[in-house]
Amino acid sequence: AQSVTQLGSHVSVSEGALVLLRCNYSSSVPPYLFWYVQYPNQGLQLLLKYTSAATLVKGINGFEAEFKKSETSFHLTKPSAHMSDAAEYFCAVSDLYNQGGKLIFGQGTELSVKP
Amino acid sequence: DSGVTQTPKHLITATGQRVTLRCSPRSGDLSVYWYQQSLDQGLQFLIHYYNGEERAKGNILERFSAQQFPDLHSELNLSSLELGDSALYFCASSPRPTASGANVLTFGAGSRLTVL
């Protein structure tokens, strides 16, 4: 079965510092991977997705993620954190074993940004 | 605004009661997915409908049921409610399921259910 694991339920960075949110996947076939962001009292918004076209994926709001097959990782980064980046971030993998394409989510990482 | 509309936004009810959550997908999307988000369980997939037909079931309790109507809106029915059913329920939609798996889900703002 496919799954994702997010390392660290809480990450705190200073404004302007590098953001690194970790995600490792488990899949016996090439996966399709996603990062979503959830701001307080809102739904989930797509940040970026990996669909095998390129290993480095750029998303919205300056975020990017790199697919590393050898490490089974898809970590999310942003060079310089902004206060508005404070939110919860979810890594997800597309369930390829069932028709329908539902997403399987990790437990989420809450990002805090200190002034 | 994501284009996925969920009502009601908040709902407070008592144990043993029944509620219905409604979802209108983005215009043109045929698939509707329901997820439950709670502090202890995270985001759990409940059920998926495509063009009126059930396509996949997740960890959905027997007390819960769903359907998708001809106009493509969907309803999630929760009955014999328990305290543990308190959660945020999300609906998401996508154009159609794809064998490739590169299926982007667009989420609504959620319905927050509180069972007292």
Interface residues (C-beta under 8 A of the other chain):
Chain A: P31 Y32 F34 Y36 N41 Q42 G43 L44 Q45 L46 K49 T51 F90 S94 D95 L96 N98 Q99 G100 G101 K102 L103 I104 F105 G106 Q107 G108
Chain B: S2 V4 S31 Y33 Y35 G42 L43 F45 H48 Y50 R55 A56 G58 F90 A92 S94 P97 T98 A99 S100 G101 A102 N103 V104 L105 T106 F107 G108 A109 G110
